[in-house]
């Protein structure tokens, strides 16, 4: 094996290791969407780009005053581990913020928030 071949193998191996080691999940679609003005939704749903760890991934919704309005527990869909949902009670018009924590199947954590408004 030449030095060039060894170097290429090391670089390729290192790249694959880094890609596999840092597998964070990120939102792909959000319903309601960020900054959307909608009729009162019955749930919030986020689809991520990879499978989630159900025990540690959460989704909650709070009102403009910071009070959590999502009284149900969020759930990772058993049929599609990339989907995280939380049911909502009937909500009045106003601005709401979705807070999410996504833990990938390999344990890496990401989090974020976005808002939507009910007309």
C-alpha positions as CSV (number, residue, x, y, z in Angstrom):
1,X,0.0,0.0,0.0
2,X,1.5,3.3,-1.0
3,X,1.6,6.4,1.2
4,X,-1.0,8.1,-1.0
5,X,-3.4,5.2,-0.6
6,X,-2.9,5.1,3.1
7,X,-3.5,8.8,3.4
8,X,-6.7,8.6,1.4
9,X,-7.9,5.7,3.5
10,X,-7.2,7.7,6.7
11,X,-9.0,10.8,5.4
12,X,-12.0,8.8,4.3
13,X,-12.2,6.9,7.6
14,X,-11.9,10.1,9.6
15,X,-14.6,11.8,7.5
16,X,-17.0,8.8,8.0
17,X,-16.2,8.7,11.7
18,X,-17.0,12.4,12.1
19,X,-20.2,12.1,10.1
20,X,-21.4,9.2,12.2
21,X,-20.3,10.6,15.5
22,X,-22.1,13.9,15.2
23,X,-25.5,12.9,14.0
24,X,-27.7,15.7,15.3
25,X,-31.3,15.8,14.1
26,X,-33.0,19.0,12.9
27,X,-36.5,20.0,11.9
28,X,-37.6,19.5,8.3
29,X,-41.2,20.5,8.5
30,X,-43.3,22.1,11.2
31,X,-47.1,22.2,11.4
32,X,-48.2,24.9,12.0
33,X,-45.2,26.5,10.3
34,X,-43.0,29.1,11.8
35,X,-44.6,32.6,11.7
36,X,-47.9,31.2,10.3
37,X,-51.3,32.6,11.0
38,X,-53.7,29.7,11.4
39,X,-57.1,28.6,12.7
40,X,-56.7,26.9,16.1
41,X,-54.8,23.7,15.5
42,X,-55.5,20.4,17.3
43,X,-51.9,19.5,17.5
44,X,-48.3,20.7,16.7
45,X,-46.2,18.3,14.6
46,X,-42.5,18.5,13.7
47,X,-40.8,16.1,11.3
48,X,-37.0,15.8,11.8
49,X,-34.3,14.6,9.4
50,X,-33.5,11.5,11.5
51,X,-35.0,9.2,14.2
52,X,-35.6,10.5,17.7
53,X,-35.1,8.9,21.1
54,X,-38.7,9.0,22.5
55,X,-37.7,9.0,26.2
56,X,-35.8,12.3,25.8
57,X,-37.5,14.2,22.9
58,X,-40.1,16.8,23.9
59,X,-42.4,19.3,22.4
60,X,-44.5,22.0,24.3
61,X,-46.4,25.1,23.4
62,X,-46.7,28.3,25.5
63,X,-48.8,31.4,25.1
64,X,-47.6,35.0,24.9
65,X,-47.3,35.2,28.7
66,X,-45.0,32.2,28.8
67,X,-47.6,29.8,30.3
68,X,-47.5,26.2,28.9
69,X,-50.8,25.5,27.1
70,X,-50.0,22.0,25.8
71,X,-51.4,19.9,28.6
72,X,-50.8,16.5,26.8
73,X,-47.5,14.8,26.8
74,X,-45.6,15.0,23.5
75,X,-45.0,11.8,21.6
76,X,-42.7,10.3,19.0
77,X,-44.7,8.5,16.4
78,X,-44.2,4.7,16.7
79,X,-44.6,4.3,13.0
80,X,-42.2,7.1,12.0
81,X,-39.6,7.9,14.7
82,X,-38.8,11.2,12.9
83,X,-42.2,12.7,13.9
84,X,-42.8,14.4,17.2
85,X,-46.3,15.7,18.1
86,X,-48.2,17.2,21.0
87,X,-52.0,17.5,21.2
88,X,-53.5,20.9,22.0
89,X,-56.7,22.0,23.7
90,X,-58.9,24.6,22.1
91,X,-56.8,27.8,22.1
92,X,-58.0,31.4,21.8
93,X,-56.5,33.8,19.3
94,X,-53.0,35.0,20.1
95,X,-49.3,34.3,19.6
96,X,-47.9,30.9,20.7
97,X,-44.4,29.6,20.9
98,X,-43.4,26.0,20.2
99,X,-40.4,24.7,22.2
100,X,-38.7,21.5,21.1
101,X,-35.9,19.2,22.3
102,X,-34.8,16.5,19.9
103,X,-32.5,13.8,21.0
104,X,-31.2,11.6,18.1
105,X,-31.2,7.9,18.4
106,X,-27.4,8.1,19.1
107,X,-27.9,10.5,22.0
108,X,-27.0,13.9,20.4
109,X,-29.4,16.7,21.5
110,X,-30.7,19.7,19.6
111,X,-33.3,22.2,20.7
112,X,-35.1,25.2,19.4
113,X,-38.3,27.3,19.3
114,X,-40.5,29.1,16.9
115,X,-43.8,31.0,17.0
116,X,-47.2,30.9,15.2
117,X,-50.4,32.9,15.7
118,X,-54.0,31.9,15.9
119,X,-56.4,34.3,14.2
